[in-house]
């Protein structure tokens, strides 16, 4: 049976998975299957996650963070793309400068813009520091005319870091909005629910238990496939991750 990668699901994916699970359970006679208390334990937590998630998606800070994340993604992608183009330059000095910049970026890893918010902030900060302090890199950046690109990357990344901390402060001031804690509680309630379904299915008390298990198996497999596809594409895909 497929086990869902719950800790790897984005907040929206986690929420929808739990909603789907509740829908599958509610399609059966919950009382007859003796799953009422387990379902009732999970349902209010999922409702709370839904409320917090919708609020976070609509908050001004969240929208600003998303916009700044896109800005810094475009900046690093632009610097990389321009440098790759210059590696074909007819002037050997320009080509060498481009390779110097690309090598520097590559040492920090592939798919930078697909990392978590915190990881990307730290790595881009390191990239900018190298651009600004290493003589060979500074010279290469100037030679390629990428100085304004680097300034844009630094500004976007620094602004992102500041806004992200603002959101952390906002969450701290509103403990009920802690999705991480709600996810942990939901995961525990979900596992309890599934454990009861499995136990009843083993005893063969009603065919509805086996039906739900088969449906959960398929559902978890579908959600996990999304994660696997995202992971396999991460090295070559420069699109933002968190949602």
C-alpha positions as CSV (number, residue, x, y, z in Angstrom):
1,X,0.0,0.0,0.0
2,X,1.3,3.5,-0.9
3,X,2.3,5.6,2.0
4,X,1.8,9.3,1.4
5,X,4.9,11.6,1.5
6,X,3.0,13.9,3.9
7,X,6.1,15.8,5.0
8,X,7.0,16.5,1.4
9,X,3.6,17.9,0.4
10,X,3.3,21.6,0.0
11,X,0.7,23.2,2.3
12,X,-1.9,23.3,-0.4
13,X,-1.2,19.7,-1.4
14,X,-1.4,18.5,2.2
15,X,-4.7,20.3,2.7
16,X,-6.2,18.8,-0.4
17,X,-5.0,15.3,0.4
18,X,-6.6,15.5,3.8
19,X,-9.9,16.8,2.3
20,X,-9.8,14.0,-0.2
21,X,-9.3,11.4,2.6
22,X,-12.3,12.8,4.5
23,X,-14.4,12.7,1.4
24,X,-13.5,9.1,0.7
25,X,-14.4,8.2,4.3
26,X,-17.7,10.1,4.2
27,X,-18.7,8.3,1.1
28,X,-19.1,5.2,3.3
29,X,-21.4,4.6,6.3
30,X,-19.0,6.0,8.9
31,X,-21.0,4.9,11.9
32,X,-21.4,1.3,10.6
33,X,-17.6,1.1,9.9
34,X,-16.9,2.3,13.4
35,X,-14.8,5.2,12.2
36,X,-16.8,8.1,13.6
37,X,-14.5,9.2,16.4
38,X,-11.4,8.9,14.3
39,X,-13.0,10.9,11.4
40,X,-14.3,13.5,13.9
41,X,-10.8,13.9,15.3
42,X,-9.3,14.7,11.9
43,X,-12.0,16.9,10.4
44,X,-11.8,20.0,12.7
45,X,-8.0,20.0,12.3
46,X,-8.4,20.0,8.5
47,X,-10.9,22.8,8.7
48,X,-8.5,24.8,10.8
49,X,-5.7,24.2,8.2
50,X,-8.1,25.3,5.5
51,X,-8.9,28.6,7.3
52,X,-5.2,29.4,8.0
53,X,-4.1,28.5,4.5
54,X,-6.7,30.7,2.9
55,X,-5.8,33.6,5.2
56,X,-2.1,33.1,4.4
57,X,-2.7,33.0,0.7
58,X,-4.6,36.2,0.8
59,X,-2.4,38.2,3.1
60,X,-0.5,41.2,1.8
61,X,2.8,39.9,3.2
62,X,2.4,36.6,1.5
63,X,1.8,38.2,-1.9
64,X,4.8,40.5,-1.4
65,X,7.0,37.5,-0.6
66,X,5.8,35.6,-3.7
67,X,6.5,38.7,-5.9
68,X,10.0,39.1,-4.4
69,X,10.7,35.4,-4.8
70,X,9.8,35.7,-8.5
71,X,12.1,38.8,-8.8
72,X,15.1,37.1,-7.4
73,X,14.4,33.9,-9.4
74,X,14.3,36.0,-12.6
75,X,17.5,37.8,-11.6
76,X,19.6,34.6,-11.1
77,X,18.0,32.9,-14.1
78,X,18.8,36.1,-16.2
79,X,22.4,36.2,-15.0
80,X,22.9,32.5,-15.7
81,X,21.2,32.8,-19.1
82,X,23.2,35.8,-20.2
83,X,26.4,34.2,-19.1
84,X,25.6,31.0,-21.0
85,X,25.0,33.1,-24.1
86,X,28.3,34.9,-23.7
87,X,30.2,31.6,-23.6
88,X,29.6,31.5,-27.4
89,X,31.0,35.0,-27.8
90,X,33.5,35.5,-30.6
91,X,35.8,37.4,-28.2
92,X,37.7,34.9,-26.1
93,X,37.9,37.2,-23.2
94,X,34.1,37.6,-23.1
95,X,33.7,33.8,-23.3
96,X,36.2,33.3,-20.5
97,X,34.4,35.9,-18.3
98,X,31.1,34.1,-18.9
99,X,32.6,30.7,-17.9
100,X,34.0,32.3,-14.8
101,X,30.5,33.5,-13.8
102,X,28.8,30.2,-14.7
103,X,31.4,28.2,-12.7
104,X,30.8,30.4,-9.7
105,X,27.0,29.9,-9.9
106,X,27.3,26.2,-10.5
107,X,29.5,25.7,-7.3
108,X,26.4,26.7,-5.3
109,X,24.3,23.9,-6.9
110,X,21.7,23.4,-9.6
111,X,18.1,24.5,-9.5
112,X,18.7,27.2,-6.9
113,X,15.3,28.8,-7.6
114,X,13.6,25.5,-6.7
115,X,15.0,25.3,-3.2
116,X,13.0,26.2,-0.1
117,X,12.7,29.9,0.7
118,X,15.3,29.7,3.5
119,X,17.8,27.7,1.5
120,X,17.5,29.9,-1.6
121,X,17.9,33.1,0.5
122,X,21.1,31.8,2.0
123,X,22.6,30.5,-1.3
124,X,21.7,33.6,-3.3
125,X,23.3,35.7,-0.5
126,X,26.5,33.7,-0.9
127,X,26.4,34.0,-4.7
128,X,26.1,37.8,-4.4
129,X,28.9,37.9,-1.9
130,X,31.2,36.1,-4.3
131,X,30.2,38.4,-7.1
132,X,31.0,41.4,-5.0
133,X,34.2,40.3,-3.2
134,X,36.1,38.0,-5.6
135,X,38.3,40.1,-7.9
136,X,38.1,37.7,-10.8
137,X,34.3,37.5,-10.6
138,X,33.9,41.3,-10.1
139,X,35.9,41.8,-13.3
140,X,34.0,39.2,-15.2
141,X,30.6,40.7,-14.1
142,X,31.7,44.2,-15.2
143,X,33.1,42.8,-18.5
144,X,29.8,41.1,-19.3
145,X,27.8,44.2,-18.4
146,X,25.9,42.3,-15.6
147,X,26.5,44.8,-12.8
148,X,22.9,46.0,-12.7
149,X,21.7,42.4,-12.8
150,X,23.8,41.6,-9.7
151,X,22.4,44.7,-8.0
152,X,18.9,43.5,-8.8
153,X,19.6,40.1,-7.4
154,X,21.0,41.5,-4.2
155,X,18.1,43.9,-3.7
156,X,15.4,41.3,-4.4
157,X,17.0,38.7,-2.1
158,X,17.6,41.2,0.7
159,X,14.1,42.5,0.4
160,X,12.7,38.9,0.4
161,X,14.7,38.1,3.5
162,X,13.2,41.1,5.3
163,X,9.6,40.4,4.3
164,X,10.0,36.8,5.2
165,X,11.0,37.7,8.7
166,X,8.1,40.1,8.9
167,X,5.8,37.1,8.1
168,X,7.5,35.0,10.8
169,X,6.8,37.8,13.2
170,X,3.2,37.9,12.1
171,X,2.8,34.2,12.6
172,X,4.4,34.4,16.0
173,X,1.9,37.1,17.0
174,X,-0.9,34.7,15.9
175,X,-0.1,31.2,17.2
176,X,-3.4,29.8,15.8
177,X,-1.9,30.4,12.3
178,X,0.9,27.9,12.8
179,X,0.3,25.5,9.8
180,X,3.3,23.4,10.8
181,X,1.7,22.5,14.1
182,X,-1.7,21.9,12.5
183,X,-0.1,19.6,9.9
184,X,1.6,17.6,12.7
185,X,-1.7,17.2,14.5
186,X,-3.5,16.3,11.3
187,X,-0.8,13.7,10.4
188,X,-1.2,12.1,13.8
189,X,-5.0,12.0,13.4
190,X,-4.8,10.7,9.9
191,X,-2.5,7.8,10.9
192,X,-4.8,6.9,13.7
193,X,-7.7,6.8,11.2
194,X,-5.9,4.7,8.7
195,X,-4.7,2.3,11.5
196,X,-8.3,1.7,12.5
197,X,-9.4,1.1,8.9
198,X,-6.6,-1.4,8.5
199,X,-7.4,-3.2,11.7
200,X,-11.1,-3.5,10.7
201,X,-10.1,-4.6,7.2
202,X,-7.9,-7.3,8.7
203,X,-10.8,-8.6,10.8
204,X,-13.1,-8.4,7.8
205,X,-15.9,-6.8,9.7
206,X,-17.2,-4.9,6.6
207,X,-16.2,-4.6,3.0
208,X,-16.2,-0.8,3.3
209,X,-12.9,-0.8,5.1
210,X,-11.2,-2.6,2.2
211,X,-12.8,-0.2,-0.3
212,X,-11.4,2.8,1.6
213,X,-7.9,1.3,1.8
214,X,-7.9,0.6,-1.9
215,X,-8.9,4.2,-2.6
216,X,-6.3,5.6,-0.2
217,X,-3.7,3.5,-1.9
218,X,-4.5,5.0,-5.3
219,X,-4.9,8.5,-3.9
220,X,-1.5,8.4,-2.1
221,X,0.1,7.1,-5.2
222,X,-1.2,9.9,-7.3
223,X,-0.1,12.6,-4.8
224,X,3.3,10.9,-4.4
225,X,3.8,10.9,-8.2
226,X,3.5,14.7,-8.2
227,X,6.3,14.9,-5.7
228,X,8.5,12.5,-7.6
229,X,7.9,14.4,-10.9
230,X,8.8,17.6,-9.1
231,X,12.0,16.1,-7.7
232,X,13.1,14.6,-11.0
233,X,12.6,18.0,-12.7
234,X,14.2,20.1,-10.0
235,X,17.7,20.0,-11.4
236,X,16.7,21.5,-14.8
237,X,13.6,23.5,-13.9
238,X,14.1,27.0,-12.6
239,X,10.6,27.6,-11.3
240,X,9.6,28.7,-7.8
241,X,8.7,26.0,-5.4
242,X,6.7,26.9,-2.3
243,X,3.0,27.4,-2.3
